[in-house]
Amino acid sequence: MRKILTGILLVSNFLMANETFTNTNKIENDKSFKDLMKWTFSSKNPKRVKIETSQDWKSLNKNSQDYAVWIGHATYLLNSGGITILTDPVFSKRASPVRFAGPKRLIPPAMSLEDLPKVDVITVSHNHYDHLDIASLKKLYKLNPEALFLVPKGDKKLLSRKGIKNVQEFLWWEEVEIKGTQFTFTPVQHWSARGIRDRNKSLWGGWFIKSLDRSLFHAGDTGYSQDFKETRSRLGSPDIALIPIGAYAPRWFMSFSHVNPSEAVQIAEDLGAEVAYGMHWGTFPLTDEEVLEPPLLLETALEAKSLPKEFFRTLKPGEVVKF
C-alpha cells in the first residue's frame, strides 16, 4: 500500500498530455507504466526505524536570531536577515492525498506548529504532498495571518481555495525582496502533480535566499542537473545549502527525480556552498533504501572526494545550527 500511494502520482506521467512546464534541459521522466508497476510491487520494504531527534530547539526564544532547525523531511525553520522563514512545511501524519493511507511519518515533526515562533515567510518548492501540505499551510496562515506564502507558478490557486491570502507565485529566476531579504526561485530537475490530470501544470524549483548577512539555498526536491552551476553563475555561491539526500532507491527508477548522497555532494560543490546540510530523509518511508543509509553514504561520498565531514552534515531533527 505504501508504494502504491507513493507511486500513484507517477501514473500521471503516462496519462497526461500537453504538459505546461518542462525542465531546463528538456529531460522528462522516461519510465513507463510497466516500470512503475515493477517498482510498486517489488518485495523491497525497508524496516521502519526512528532516527535520533533533539530537543535543542527548546533553547530558542522569540528574540533568537541567525539559526536553522531541521524539523523533518524538507521542512526547515530559518532565521536570517531579521526574518523567520519556514520551508516546505509538512506537519501532517501522512504525505498523501488521503488521511487513512499513504506514507506515514516515521518521526513526528521536531517542533509542532504551535511551537514555532512568528513566521514571516513560507516557501514551497513544488506541489507533491510531501512538500505542499495544505492542512499545514492552513494552520500556519491561521497562526501567522501576516505571513507571505511564496509558491511556484500554478500553485497559488491551491492555497487561495483554502482561504490562504498573501500568496505570490513565481517562475524560475523571478524574485521578491521582503524586509531586505531577496527570495529567488531557481530551476531544479523534477516535476509536479497532485493527481492524474495535472501533470506538470505547476512549476517546481529551489529557493535562493539572500540578505546582507548571508545567503541560503533550499533545493526542494531534485534529480542531478546542471541547474546548480547556473544558479551559482547567476546568483553567486550560498553560504549554506540545504540539499536532499534521501528517497533515491532504486536508482533505475528514482534517479530522474531524486539525487543520492553522492550527487548531493556534487550539488553542494556545483553551488560553491560554504557548508551544506541534508534533508529529505528519515521522515517518510518513500522509497527502497534503508532509513539510516543516506547519512552513511554521505560520509562515504565525502571521503571519496577528500572533503571534510563538516562540509556536508546531517542534523538531528530539532537540532539548532547557529549561523
C-alpha positions as CSV (number, residue, x, y, z in Angstrom):
1,M,0.0,0.0,0.0
2,R,2.9,2.4,0.8
3,K,4.4,2.0,-2.6
4,I,1.1,2.2,-4.4
5,L,0.3,5.5,-2.8
6,T,3.9,6.8,-3.2
7,G,3.9,5.9,-6.9
8,I,0.3,6.7,-7.8
9,L,1.0,10.2,-8.9
10,L,3.6,8.9,-11.3
11,V,0.8,7.4,-13.2
12,S,0.1,10.9,-14.5
13,N,3.3,10.7,-16.4
14,F,1.7,8.2,-18.7
15,L,-1.9,9.6,-18.8
16,M,-1.4,13.4,-19.1
17,A,-0.5,15.1,-22.3
18,N,0.1,18.8,-23.2
19,E,2.4,19.4,-20.3
20,T,2.8,23.0,-19.3
21,F,6.3,23.1,-17.7
22,T,9.5,21.2,-18.6
23,N,12.9,21.1,-17.1
24,T,15.6,23.4,-18.4
25,N,17.4,20.5,-20.0
26,K,14.1,19.3,-21.6
27,I,14.6,15.9,-20.0
28,E,11.4,14.2,-18.7
29,N,10.9,11.1,-16.7
30,D,11.1,8.3,-19.3
31,K,9.8,5.5,-17.1
32,S,6.9,3.5,-18.4
33,F,3.7,2.4,-16.6
34,K,5.3,-1.1,-16.7
35,D,8.3,0.3,-14.9
36,L,6.1,1.9,-12.3
37,M,4.3,-1.4,-11.6
38,K,7.6,-3.3,-11.4
39,W,8.8,-1.0,-8.7
40,T,5.5,-0.7,-6.9
41,F,5.1,-4.4,-6.5
42,S,8.8,-5.3,-5.8
43,S,9.5,-7.0,-2.5
44,K,11.8,-4.4,-1.1
45,N,10.4,-3.0,2.1
46,P,12.8,-1.1,4.4
47,K,12.4,-1.6,8.1
48,R,10.6,1.3,9.8
49,V,13.0,2.8,12.3
50,K,13.1,6.1,14.1
51,I,16.1,8.4,13.7
52,E,17.5,10.2,16.7
53,T,16.0,13.6,17.5
54,S,17.0,16.6,19.6
55,Q,15.3,19.0,22.0
56,D,17.8,21.8,21.2
57,W,15.1,23.9,19.7
58,K,13.7,24.5,23.2
59,S,16.6,26.8,23.8
60,L,15.2,29.3,21.3
61,N,13.0,32.2,22.3
62,K,11.3,35.0,20.4
63,N,14.4,37.1,20.4
64,S,16.7,34.3,19.0
65,Q,18.3,35.1,15.6
66,D,20.5,33.6,13.0
67,Y,19.8,29.9,13.2
68,A,18.4,26.9,11.4
69,V,16.4,24.0,12.7
70,W,15.6,20.8,10.7
71,I,12.0,20.0,11.6
72,G,11.9,16.9,9.3
73,H,11.9,16.0,5.6
74,A,12.3,19.3,3.7
75,T,11.0,21.5,6.5
76,Y,13.5,23.9,7.9
77,L,12.9,26.8,10.3
78,L,15.3,29.5,9.4
79,N,16.1,32.9,10.9
80,S,18.3,35.1,8.8
81,G,18.5,38.8,8.0
82,G,15.9,39.7,10.6
83,I,13.1,37.5,9.3
84,T,11.9,34.0,10.1
85,I,11.3,31.5,7.2
86,L,9.7,28.1,7.0
87,T,10.5,25.9,4.1
88,D,8.1,23.2,2.6
89,P,6.1,22.9,5.8
90,V,4.7,19.4,6.3
91,F,3.3,18.7,9.8
92,S,0.7,16.1,8.9
93,K,1.0,12.4,9.8
94,R,1.0,11.3,6.2
95,A,2.3,12.6,2.9
96,S,-0.7,11.7,1.0
97,P,-3.9,13.0,-0.7
98,V,-5.9,11.0,1.9
99,R,-5.6,10.7,5.7
100,F,-6.1,7.0,6.0
101,A,-3.3,5.7,3.7
102,G,0.0,6.6,2.1
103,P,3.5,7.3,3.5
104,K,3.2,7.7,7.3
105,R,5.7,9.7,9.3
106,L,8.5,7.6,11.0
107,I,9.0,10.5,13.4
108,P,6.8,13.4,14.4
109,P,7.8,16.9,13.5
110,A,10.6,18.1,15.8
111,M,8.6,21.2,16.5
112,S,4.8,21.4,16.4
113,L,3.1,24.3,14.6
114,E,2.3,25.8,18.0
115,D,6.0,25.6,19.0
116,L,7.1,27.8,16.1
117,P,8.0,31.4,16.5
118,K,6.2,34.1,14.4
119,V,6.8,33.2,10.8
120,D,7.3,35.9,8.2
121,V,7.7,33.9,5.0
122,I,6.7,30.4,4.0
123,T,8.4,28.9,0.9
124,V,7.1,26.0,-1.1
125,S,9.3,24.2,-3.7
126,H,6.6,22.2,-5.6
127,N,3.2,20.6,-5.1
128,H,4.0,17.0,-4.2
129,Y,2.2,16.0,-1.0
130,D,5.5,15.6,1.0
131,H,6.3,19.3,0.2
132,L,3.0,21.1,-0.2
133,D,0.7,20.1,2.7
134,I,-2.5,22.1,2.5
135,A,-3.5,21.2,6.1
136,S,-0.2,22.6,7.5
137,L,-0.4,25.7,5.3
138,K,-3.9,26.4,6.5
139,K,-2.9,26.2,10.1
140,L,0.2,28.3,9.5
141,Y,-1.9,31.0,7.9
142,K,-4.3,31.0,10.9
143,L,-1.3,31.3,13.3
144,N,0.5,33.8,11.1
145,P,-2.1,35.9,9.1
146,E,0.5,38.4,8.0
147,A,3.0,35.8,6.7
148,L,3.8,35.7,3.0
149,F,3.5,32.4,1.1
150,L,5.8,32.0,-1.9
151,V,4.9,29.2,-4.3
152,P,5.7,28.0,-7.8
153,K,3.7,29.3,-10.7
154,G,0.4,27.4,-10.9
155,D,0.1,26.6,-7.2
156,K,-1.5,29.8,-5.9
157,K,-5.0,28.6,-6.6
158,L,-4.5,25.6,-4.3
159,L,-3.9,27.9,-1.4
160,S,-6.5,30.5,-2.4
161,R,-9.2,27.9,-2.5
162,K,-8.5,27.2,1.2
163,G,-8.7,30.9,2.1
164,I,-5.0,31.5,2.4
165,K,-4.1,35.0,1.4
166,N,-0.8,36.8,0.9
167,V,0.3,34.3,-1.7
168,Q,2.7,35.1,-4.5
169,E,3.7,32.6,-7.3
170,F,6.9,32.5,-9.3
171,L,8.6,31.4,-12.5
172,W,12.2,30.5,-12.5
173,W,14.5,33.4,-11.8
174,E,11.7,35.6,-10.6
175,E,12.4,37.3,-7.3
176,V,10.9,39.4,-4.5
177,E,12.5,41.4,-1.7
178,I,11.0,41.1,1.7
179,K,12.4,43.2,4.6
180,G,15.8,43.5,3.0
181,T,16.0,39.8,2.0
182,Q,15.8,38.7,-1.6
183,F,14.0,35.4,-2.5
184,T,14.7,34.0,-5.9
185,F,13.0,30.9,-7.4
186,T,15.5,28.7,-9.2
187,P,15.3,25.7,-11.5
188,V,15.9,22.1,-10.5
189,Q,15.2,18.9,-12.2
190,H,11.9,17.5,-11.1
191,W,8.2,17.5,-11.9
192,S,4.8,18.3,-10.4
193,A,1.4,16.6,-9.9
194,R,-1.2,16.1,-7.2
195,G,-3.5,13.9,-9.2
196,I,-3.6,12.2,-12.6
197,R,-4.8,15.2,-14.6
198,D,-2.4,18.0,-13.5
199,R,1.0,16.6,-14.5
200,N,3.5,19.5,-14.7
201,K,0.7,22.1,-14.7
202,S,2.6,23.9,-12.0
203,L,6.3,24.6,-11.7
204,W,9.0,23.2,-9.3
205,G,12.3,24.6,-8.0
206,G,14.5,25.7,-5.2
207,W,14.8,29.0,-3.3
208,F,17.9,31.2,-3.1
209,I,17.5,33.5,-0.1
210,K,19.9,36.4,0.3
211,S,20.2,39.1,2.9
212,L,23.1,41.4,3.8
213,D,24.2,38.9,6.4
214,R,24.3,35.7,4.4
215,S,22.8,33.6,1.6
216,L,20.9,30.4,1.9
217,F,19.7,27.9,-0.7
218,H,16.9,25.3,-0.3
219,A,17.0,22.8,-3.1
220,G,13.5,21.4,-2.6
221,D,13.4,18.1,-4.4
222,T,15.6,17.3,-7.4
223,G,17.5,14.9,-9.6
224,Y,21.0,15.9,-10.6
225,S,21.3,18.5,-13.4
226,Q,23.4,21.5,-14.4
227,D,20.9,23.9,-12.9
228,F,23.0,24.4,-9.8
229,K,26.0,25.6,-11.7
230,E,23.7,28.1,-13.4
231,T,22.3,29.2,-10.1
232,R,25.9,29.8,-8.9
233,S,26.7,31.7,-12.1
234,R,23.6,34.0,-11.7
235,L,23.3,34.4,-8.0
236,G,26.7,33.6,-6.5
237,S,27.5,30.9,-4.0
238,P,25.3,30.4,-1.0
239,D,26.9,30.3,2.5
240,I,24.5,27.5,3.5
241,A,22.8,24.9,1.2
242,L,20.0,22.6,2.3
243,I,20.1,19.6,-0.1
244,P,18.1,16.4,-0.2
245,I,20.0,13.1,0.4
246,G,17.2,10.5,0.6
247,A,14.4,8.8,-1.4
248,Y,16.8,7.7,-4.1
249,A,16.4,3.9,-4.4
250,P,16.2,2.0,-6.7
251,R,18.3,4.2,-8.9
252,W,16.9,2.7,-12.1
253,F,13.6,4.3,-11.2
254,M,14.4,7.2,-8.9
255,S,17.4,8.9,-10.4
256,F,15.5,11.3,-12.5
257,S,13.6,12.8,-9.5
258,H,15.9,12.3,-6.5
259,V,19.6,12.6,-6.0
260,N,21.6,10.1,-4.0
261,P,24.1,11.3,-1.4
262,S,27.0,11.3,-3.8
263,E,25.0,13.6,-6.2
264,A,24.0,15.7,-3.3
265,V,27.7,16.4,-2.5
266,Q,28.2,17.3,-6.2
267,I,25.3,19.8,-6.0
268,A,27.0,21.4,-2.9
269,E,30.2,21.7,-4.9
270,D,28.4,23.0,-8.0
271,L,26.8,25.7,-5.9
272,G,30.1,26.5,-4.3
273,A,28.4,26.3,-0.9
274,E,30.4,27.0,2.2
275,V,28.5,24.3,4.1
276,A,25.6,22.0,3.4
277,Y,23.0,20.2,5.5
278,G,21.0,17.2,4.4
279,M,17.2,16.8,4.3
280,H,14.5,14.7,2.7
281,W,15.4,11.5,4.6
282,G,14.5,9.8,7.9
283,T,10.9,11.2,8.0
284,F,8.7,9.5,5.4
285,P,9.3,5.9,4.0
286,L,9.0,6.9,0.4
287,T,11.5,4.6,-1.4
288,D,13.6,1.4,-1.1
289,E,16.8,2.5,0.7
290,E,17.1,1.7,4.4
291,V,16.1,4.6,6.6
292,L,19.6,5.0,8.1
293,E,21.5,4.6,4.9
294,P,21.6,8.2,3.5
295,P,24.0,9.7,6.1
296,L,26.3,6.7,5.8
297,L,26.5,7.0,2.1
298,L,27.0,10.8,2.5
299,E,30.1,10.1,4.7
300,T,31.4,7.7,2.0
301,A,30.8,10.3,-0.7
302,L,32.7,13.0,1.2
303,E,35.6,10.6,1.8
304,A,35.8,9.7,-1.9
305,K,36.3,13.4,-2.7
306,S,38.6,14.0,0.3
307,L,36.2,16.6,1.7
308,P,35.8,17.2,5.4
309,K,32.7,15.9,7.2
310,E,32.0,19.5,8.3
311,F,31.4,20.4,4.6
312,F,28.2,18.4,4.4
313,R,26.4,17.4,7.6
314,T,23.3,15.7,8.6
315,L,21.4,17.1,11.6
316,K,19.1,15.6,14.1
317,P,15.5,16.9,13.8
318,G,15.2,19.6,16.4
319,E,19.0,20.4,16.5
320,V,19.8,24.1,16.3
321,V,22.6,25.4,14.0
322,K,23.7,28.9,14.8
323,F,25.0,31.0,11.9
